[in-house]
Amino acid sequence: MPDSAFTPSRPIPYGRQHITEADEAAVLAALRSDFLTQGPAVAAFEKQFAEYIGARYAVAVSNGTAALHLCALALDVLPGQRVITTPLTFSASANCVRYCGGEVHFADIDPATGLIDLNKVRALLDAHPQGHFTGLIPVDFAGLAVNLEQARALADQYGLWIIEDACHAPGGFFVDSQGQEQRCGNGNFANLAIFSFHPVKHIATGEGGMITTNDEALYRRLLRLRTHGITREPADLIHESHGGWYMEMQELGYNYRLPDLNCALGLSQLARADEGLARRRQLAARYDAAFAPMPGVTVLAPGHAGHAYHLYVIEVADRKGLYDYLRTKQIFTQVHYIPVHCMPYYEGLGWRAGDFPLVEEYYSRCLSIPLFPTLTDEEQDYVVACISEFLTRIKN
């Protein structure tokens, strides 16, 4: 039973940003500086984020969706090309291929982790001639890292590029075959990786995203594509410069820049990223311990050391009942995700419910419960107690 002495002072959402006085001071300093956009805070954020992730290069962009789109453009996704991704993701992971006219194909998940099942990816590749598919977009779902060493071996065998969607996993890692920790987005296996700085993510900039890579040519192209396809770099110019003002639009790009204000906030948040990650893992361990003996609850992928815990996902038989009940207790959970192939747009492309039974079974049971660094132990205990109370009621 929930502790009758405890009443939440405000609603408890599944995720919440943490803004400190240091964050406010950083944004105020940017407001008072000479640059509100295209200034030094952008380069500083890129440099420090690349160092944090362990990649050579980073490119700040307006949001995670823009990051995915630019990655597809930089890798020259063309109309009719086929790319494989997971149906368990936000639709942007697939949409970036469609923006370029490519075709999206899906491989079902491993129900123990929620990650794309690389064995099913291999089966899909084996069922078609070499060259039928051009790329793979694995997603580090909920913060759990895909084994990109294995994905890279598969990609090399079949001639695929890899975009790692690491929006859920800054600071997450997997352990490779040599026993080394490989951080999400470090560029050792994926051609490109992307991150999101939406408020419920680990690092909040309001809106924002980042692309990381170890490939200098891709990095330089991303810089152009981010800013209308324009370059001012003397070494990259096609024609002779007319003077200090000269610039060239060399390809069709976009305005996907991230302003200095957002980057200033990102720099401040990045400074305590490890602190937030440690708290997420501590909260996840407390949930693991609470749910282990609780009948009727299955935890998705408990106890993984490299898990970044953007989300904490449980599975229950009466998901809607629990969702509605928790709302009456001021606990606001979320569902991640409605499978992409079940969205009306993708149904219009020929996909149907029933195509991927494992992700559909997962979807019928999954619920993301509150997890964010400022969640207190008392609030967390209240969440657990309310879930226990609901399960006891429906059992009786």
Buried (B, 14 or more C-beta within 10 A) or exposed (E): EBEEEEEBEEEBBBBBBBBEEEBEEBBEEBEEBEBEBEBBBBBBBBEBBBEBBBBBBBBBBBBBBBBBBBBBBBBEBEEEBBBBBBBBBBBBBBBBBBBBEBBBBBBBBBBEBBBBBBEBBBEBBEEEEEEBBBBBBBBBBBBBBBBBBBBBBBBEEBEBBBBBBBBBBBBBBBBBEEEEBBBBBBBBBBBBBBBBBBBBBBBBBBBBBBBBBBBEEBBBBBBBBBBBBBBEEEEEBEEEEEEEEEBBEBEEBBEBBBBBBBBBBBBBBBBBBEEBBEBBBBBBEBBEEBBEEBEBBBBBBBEBEBBBBBBBBBBBEBBEBBBEBBEEBBBBBBBBBBBBBBBEEBEEEEBEEEBBEBBBEBBEBBBBBBBBBEBEEEBBBBBBBBBBEBBEEEEE
